[in-house]
Amino acid sequence: MFVDRVEAGRRLATRLRHLGGEDVVVLGLPRGGVPVARQVADALGAPLDVCLVRKLGTPFQPELGMGALGEDGVRVINDDVLRQARVTPQELAEVEESERAVLERRARRYRGEAPPTPLAGRTVVVIDDGVATGSTARAACRIVRARGAGRTVLAVPVAPQDWAERLGGEADELVCLETPLDFFAIGQFYADFTQTDDDEVVACLERTAPGPTARHG
């Protein structure tokens, strides 16, 4: 369905043109959501920042999310996955400790000493390269609400058909380009789903969106 994250971001930006006149901040979920978000920020002339979240993968199948951690102490746990994967409390605690360390390291790498972009009263567009279980998207939306966003928009290129049922209460608006029936993993819908590295994330954040509302904060 998509050539790569850049092409997906351009298509997503077209669907989000109705936000062009608002005071918008675009937040990409590292790492793969940031190249998608960069295209949307450019199209809207909006500042781009990251929303730092980390999926908690099950010990024996890391791609299967049993929850997520985020900035500001946000924690989301998927009890259904925990039960099905038979994850013990100790295993969960070990995964959380490891992912919290990654979260802190990436915060320093992506922002340095700069504070997060202010969100209070603004329209905040949360973007990832797709939704699978929804845990990271849910954590991101809760961070955004806690920081006082006036309106939260969750936008992704691809998600399962039931994604709106899973996440409808977490955002004021949900936008998705494709909701295929045979959804197994996000990567199956990209011709190029090469892993995004930290350097690419930093490069996306350092590029300035065009127009008078260029990146600040």
FILUMMAR-306837 format. One record per residue (C-alpha): residue in three letters; x, y, z; residue number from 1. Coordinates in Angstrom, 2 decimals. Example, Ala and Ser with C-alpha at 12.3 -4.5 7.8 and 13.67 -1.06 7.14 Angstrom:
<res ALA	X 12.30	Y -4.50	Z 7.80	n 1>
<res SER	X 13.67	Y -1.06	Z 7.14	n 2>
//
This chain:
<res MET	X 0.00	Y 0.00	Z 0.00	n 1>
<res PHE	X 2.92	Y 2.35	Z 0.69	n 2>
<res VAL	X 6.33	Y 2.71	Z -0.94	n 3>
<res ASP	X 7.99	Y 3.88	Z 2.28	n 4>
<res ARG	X 7.38	Y 6.11	Z 5.29	n 5>
<res VAL	X 7.98	Y 9.31	Z 3.35	n 6>
<res GLU	X 5.35	Y 8.45	Z 0.75	n 7>
<res ALA	X 2.95	Y 7.37	Z 3.50	n 8>
<res GLY	X 3.53	Y 10.70	Z 5.24	n 9>
<res ARG	X 2.75	Y 12.69	Z 2.11	n 10>
<res ARG	X -0.48	Y 10.82	Z 1.62	n 11>
<res LEU	X -1.39	Y 11.28	Z 5.26	n 12>
<res ALA	X -0.65	Y 15.02	Z 4.98	n 13>
<res THR	X -3.20	Y 15.28	Z 2.18	n 14>
<res ARG	X -5.87	Y 13.84	Z 4.48	n 15>
<res LEU	X -4.94	Y 16.31	Z 7.23	n 16>
<res ARG	X -5.15	Y 19.50	Z 5.15	n 17>
<res HIS	X -8.26	Y 20.56	Z 7.07	n 18>
<res LEU	X -5.99	Y 21.34	Z 10.04	n 19>
<res GLY	X -3.97	Y 23.89	Z 8.09	n 20>
<res GLY	X -5.50	Y 26.98	Z 9.68	n 21>
<res GLU	X -5.17	Y 25.80	Z 13.28	n 22>
<res ASP	X -2.38	Y 26.21	Z 15.85	n 23>
<res VAL	X -0.94	Y 22.76	Z 15.20	n 24>
<res VAL	X 1.94	Y 20.80	Z 16.70	n 25>
<res VAL	X 2.91	Y 17.52	Z 15.05	n 26>
<res LEU	X 4.36	Y 14.76	Z 17.24	n 27>
<res GLY	X 6.03	Y 11.70	Z 15.74	n 28>
<res LEU	X 6.45	Y 8.45	Z 17.65	n 29>
<res PRO	X 10.10	Y 7.36	Z 17.46	n 30>
<res ARG	X 11.43	Y 5.95	Z 15.58	n 31>
<res GLY	X 9.38	Y 4.95	Z 12.56	n 32>
<res GLY	X 6.66	Y 7.54	Z 13.04	n 33>
<res VAL	X 9.03	Y 10.50	Z 12.80	n 34>
<res PRO	X 9.71	Y 10.39	Z 9.00	n 35>
<res VAL	X 5.94	Y 10.12	Z 8.47	n 36>
<res ALA	X 5.32	Y 13.05	Z 10.83	n 37>
<res ARG	X 7.99	Y 15.17	Z 9.12	n 38>
<res GLN	X 5.98	Y 15.14	Z 5.89	n 39>
<res VAL	X 2.82	Y 16.18	Z 7.73	n 40>
<res ALA	X 4.59	Y 18.97	Z 9.62	n 41>
<res ASP	X 6.05	Y 20.30	Z 6.38	n 42>
<res ALA	X 2.66	Y 20.28	Z 4.67	n 43>
<res LEU	X 0.95	Y 22.07	Z 7.57	n 44>
<res GLY	X 3.83	Y 24.49	Z 8.26	n 45>
<res ALA	X 3.79	Y 23.20	Z 11.83	n 46>
<res PRO	X 6.51	Y 22.48	Z 14.41	n 47>
<res LEU	X 7.61	Y 18.87	Z 14.76	n 48>
<res ASP	X 8.60	Y 17.17	Z 18.01	n 49>
<res VAL	X 8.71	Y 13.62	Z 19.28	n 50>
<res CYS	X 6.35	Y 11.97	Z 21.71	n 51>
<res LEU	X 8.55	Y 9.52	Z 23.54	n 52>
<res VAL	X 6.94	Y 6.13	Z 24.04	n 53>
<res ARG	X 8.31	Y 2.60	Z 24.08	n 54>
<res LYS	X 6.42	Y -0.56	Z 23.31	n 55>
<res LEU	X 6.70	Y -3.29	Z 25.92	n 56>
<res GLY	X 7.24	Y -6.42	Z 23.86	n 57>
<res THR	X 6.58	Y -9.85	Z 25.29	n 58>
<res PRO	X 9.79	Y -11.68	Z 26.32	n 59>
<res PHE	X 9.52	Y -14.41	Z 23.68	n 60>
<res GLN	X 7.90	Y -12.34	Z 20.90	n 61>
<res PRO	X 9.18	Y -8.74	Z 21.17	n 62>
<res GLU	X 7.06	Y -7.55	Z 18.26	n 63>
<res LEU	X 3.90	Y -8.40	Z 20.22	n 64>
<res GLY	X 3.11	Y -5.43	Z 22.43	n 65>
<res MET	X 1.90	Y -6.15	Z 25.95	n 66>
<res GLY	X 1.85	Y -2.45	Z 26.80	n 67>
<res ALA	X 3.83	Y 0.76	Z 26.52	n 68>
<res LEU	X 5.75	Y 3.31	Z 28.57	n 69>
<res GLY	X 5.82	Y 7.01	Z 27.90	n 70>
<res GLU	X 7.13	Y 10.34	Z 29.10	n 71>
<res ASP	X 5.64	Y 11.86	Z 32.25	n 72>
<res GLY	X 5.31	Y 8.42	Z 33.84	n 73>
<res VAL	X 2.57	Y 7.22	Z 31.48	n 74>
<res ARG	X 2.14	Y 3.44	Z 31.55	n 75>
<res VAL	X -0.30	Y 1.34	Z 29.52	n 76>
<res ILE	X -0.68	Y -2.43	Z 30.01	n 77>
<res ASN	X -2.66	Y -4.76	Z 27.75	n 78>
<res ASP	X -4.00	Y -7.38	Z 30.17	n 79>
<res ASP	X -5.31	Y -9.60	Z 27.37	n 80>
<res VAL	X -1.85	Y -9.95	Z 25.83	n 81>
<res LEU	X -0.30	Y -10.54	Z 29.27	n 82>
<res ARG	X -2.68	Y -13.41	Z 29.88	n 83>
<res GLN	X -2.35	Y -14.95	Z 26.44	n 84>
<res ALA	X 1.45	Y -14.75	Z 26.49	n 85>
<res ARG	X 1.60	Y -15.93	Z 30.12	n 86>
<res VAL	X 3.98	Y -13.15	Z 31.12	n 87>
<res THR	X 4.93	Y -13.18	Z 34.80	n 88>
<res PRO	X 5.11	Y -10.02	Z 36.92	n 89>
<res GLN	X 8.89	Y -10.40	Z 37.10	n 90>
<res GLU	X 9.21	Y -10.67	Z 33.33	n 91>
<res LEU	X 7.03	Y -7.58	Z 32.91	n 92>
<res ALA	X 9.15	Y -5.64	Z 35.42	n 93>
<res GLU	X 12.36	Y -6.61	Z 33.61	n 94>
<res VAL	X 11.03	Y -5.49	Z 30.24	n 95>
<res GLU	X 9.81	Y -2.22	Z 31.75	n 96>
<res GLU	X 13.20	Y -1.50	Z 33.32	n 97>
<res SER	X 14.99	Y -2.11	Z 30.02	n 98>
<res GLU	X 12.58	Y 0.02	Z 27.97	n 99>
<res ARG	X 12.60	Y 2.86	Z 30.50	n 100>
<res ALA	X 16.38	Y 3.09	Z 30.05	n 101>
<res VAL	X 15.94	Y 3.28	Z 26.27	n 102>
<res LEU	X 13.28	Y 5.98	Z 26.70	n 103>
<res GLU	X 15.61	Y 8.14	Z 28.81	n 104>
<res ARG	X 18.51	Y 7.64	Z 26.42	n 105>
<res ARG	X 16.43	Y 8.67	Z 23.43	n 106>
<res ALA	X 15.11	Y 11.75	Z 25.22	n 107>
<res ARG	X 18.69	Y 12.96	Z 25.62	n 108>
<res ARG	X 19.59	Y 12.01	Z 22.04	n 109>
<res TYR	X 16.63	Y 13.69	Z 20.38	n 110>
<res ARG	X 16.11	Y 16.80	Z 22.50	n 111>
<res GLY	X 19.34	Y 17.36	Z 24.39	n 112>
<res GLU	X 18.60	Y 19.93	Z 27.06	n 113>
<res ALA	X 15.64	Y 21.46	Z 25.19	n 114>
<res PRO	X 12.19	Y 21.09	Z 26.78	n 115>
<res PRO	X 9.32	Y 19.48	Z 24.86	n 116>
<res THR	X 7.34	Y 21.76	Z 22.55	n 117>
<res PRO	X 4.47	Y 23.38	Z 24.52	n 118>
<res LEU	X 1.12	Y 21.75	Z 23.76	n 119>
<res ALA	X -1.31	Y 23.64	Z 26.02	n 120>
<res GLY	X -4.41	Y 24.73	Z 24.13	n 121>
<res ARG	X -3.08	Y 23.61	Z 20.74	n 122>
<res THR	X -4.21	Y 21.04	Z 18.19	n 123>
<res VAL	X -1.75	Y 18.16	Z 18.55	n 124>
<res VAL	X -1.40	Y 15.58	Z 15.78	n 125>
<res VAL	X 0.09	Y 12.30	Z 17.03	n 126>
<res ILE	X 1.59	Y 10.25	Z 14.19	n 127>
<res ASP	X 3.07	Y 6.77	Z 13.87	n 128>
<res ASP	X 3.84	Y 4.63	Z 10.84	n 129>
<res GLY	X 0.93	Y 2.38	Z 11.78	n 130>
<res VAL	X -1.06	Y 0.90	Z 14.65	n 131>
<res ALA	X -0.88	Y -2.77	Z 15.66	n 132>
<res THR	X -2.04	Y -3.43	Z 19.23	n 133>
<res GLY	X -2.52	Y 0.29	Z 19.90	n 134>
<res SER	X -0.59	Y 0.40	Z 23.18	n 135>
<res THR	X 2.00	Y 2.98	Z 22.07	n 136>
<res ALA	X -0.63	Y 5.17	Z 20.41	n 137>
<res ARG	X -2.73	Y 5.06	Z 23.58	n 138>
<res ALA	X 0.24	Y 6.06	Z 25.73	n 139>
<res ALA	X 1.11	Y 8.92	Z 23.37	n 140>
<res CYS	X -2.43	Y 10.31	Z 23.43	n 141>
<res ARG	X -2.44	Y 10.23	Z 27.23	n 142>
<res ILE	X 0.84	Y 12.15	Z 27.37	n 143>
<res VAL	X -0.60	Y 14.76	Z 25.01	n 144>
<res ARG	X -3.77	Y 15.18	Z 27.05	n 145>
<res ALA	X -1.77	Y 15.44	Z 30.28	n 146>
<res ARG	X 0.21	Y 18.28	Z 28.73	n 147>
<res GLY	X -2.96	Y 20.26	Z 28.08	n 148>
<res ALA	X -3.61	Y 19.84	Z 24.38	n 149>
<res GLY	X -6.78	Y 21.59	Z 23.26	n 150>
<res ARG	X -7.50	Y 18.91	Z 20.67	n 151>
<res THR	X -5.82	Y 15.55	Z 20.00	n 152>
<res VAL	X -5.70	Y 13.99	Z 16.53	n 153>
<res LEU	X -4.28	Y 10.48	Z 16.11	n 154>
<res ALA	X -3.24	Y 9.89	Z 12.50	n 155>
<res VAL	X -1.62	Y 6.81	Z 10.92	n 156>
<res PRO	X -1.25	Y 5.37	Z 7.43	n 157>
<res VAL	X -2.46	Y 1.86	Z 8.30	n 158>
<res ALA	X -4.24	Y 0.07	Z 11.16	n 159>
<res PRO	X -6.45	Y -2.96	Z 11.82	n 160>
<res GLN	X -10.13	Y -2.64	Z 11.04	n 161>
<res ASP	X -11.09	Y -2.44	Z 14.72	n 162>
<res TRP	X -8.60	Y 0.31	Z 15.57	n 163>
<res ALA	X -11.30	Y 2.94	Z 16.09	n 164>
<res GLU	X -13.02	Y 0.70	Z 18.64	n 165>
<res ARG	X -9.72	Y 0.24	Z 20.50	n 166>
<res LEU	X -8.59	Y 3.87	Z 20.45	n 167>
<res GLY	X -11.67	Y 6.00	Z 19.88	n 168>
<res GLY	X -11.74	Y 7.28	Z 23.45	n 169>
<res GLU	X -8.09	Y 8.36	Z 23.42	n 170>
<res ALA	X -8.27	Y 11.11	Z 20.77	n 171>
<res ASP	X -10.75	Y 13.70	Z 19.54	n 172>
<res GLU	X -10.22	Y 12.65	Z 15.93	n 173>
<res LEU	X -8.88	Y 9.47	Z 14.33	n 174>
<res VAL	X -7.43	Y 9.49	Z 10.82	n 175>
<res CYS	X -6.26	Y 6.36	Z 8.98	n 176>
<res LEU	X -5.65	Y 5.87	Z 5.27	n 177>
<res GLU	X -6.02	Y 2.09	Z 5.12	n 178>
<res THR	X -7.66	Y -0.49	Z 7.41	n 179>
<res PRO	X -7.02	Y -3.82	Z 5.64	n 180>
<res LEU	X -8.83	Y -6.98	Z 6.66	n 181>
<res ASP	X -5.72	Y -9.20	Z 6.58	n 182>
<res PHE	X -3.68	Y -7.21	Z 9.10	n 183>
<res PHE	X -0.81	Y -9.07	Z 10.77	n 184>
<res ALA	X 1.98	Y -6.47	Z 11.09	n 185>
<res ILE	X 2.55	Y -2.89	Z 10.01	n 186>
<res GLY	X 5.55	Y -3.80	Z 7.86	n 187>
<res GLN	X 3.52	Y -5.97	Z 5.50	n 188>
<res PHE	X 1.96	Y -2.83	Z 4.01	n 189>
<res TYR	X 5.24	Y -1.09	Z 3.13	n 190>
<res ALA	X 7.50	Y -1.99	Z 0.21	n 191>
<res ASP	X 10.39	Y -0.47	Z 2.18	n 192>
<res PHE	X 10.04	Y -0.83	Z 5.96	n 193>
<res THR	X 13.72	Y -0.44	Z 6.78	n 194>
<res GLN	X 14.23	Y 0.35	Z 10.46	n 195>
<res THR	X 14.54	Y 4.07	Z 11.18	n 196>
<res ASP	X 17.73	Y 4.87	Z 13.12	n 197>
<res ASP	X 18.43	Y 7.64	Z 15.62	n 198>
<res ASP	X 20.38	Y 9.73	Z 13.10	n 199>
<res GLU	X 17.38	Y 9.84	Z 10.78	n 200>
<res VAL	X 15.11	Y 10.89	Z 13.64	n 201>
<res VAL	X 17.48	Y 13.71	Z 14.61	n 202>
<res ALA	X 17.76	Y 14.81	Z 10.96	n 203>
<res CYS	X 13.96	Y 14.97	Z 10.68	n 204>
<res LEU	X 13.71	Y 17.04	Z 13.87	n 205>
<res GLU	X 16.43	Y 19.46	Z 12.76	n 206>
<res ARG	X 14.71	Y 20.25	Z 9.47	n 207>
<res THR	X 12.49	Y 23.31	Z 9.84	n 208>
<res ALA	X 8.93	Y 23.36	Z 8.56	n 209>
<res PRO	X 8.24	Y 26.10	Z 5.98	n 210>
<res GLY	X 6.17	Y 29.15	Z 6.80	n 211>
<res PRO	X 5.78	Y 31.57	Z 9.72	n 212>
<res THR	X 4.86	Y 28.81	Z 12.20	n 213>
<res ALA	X 8.22	Y 27.05	Z 11.79	n 214>
<res ARG	X 9.55	Y 24.96	Z 14.63	n 215>
<res HIS	X 9.82	Y 26.52	Z 18.03	n 216>
<res GLY	X 9.89	Y 25.35	Z 21.63	n 217>
//
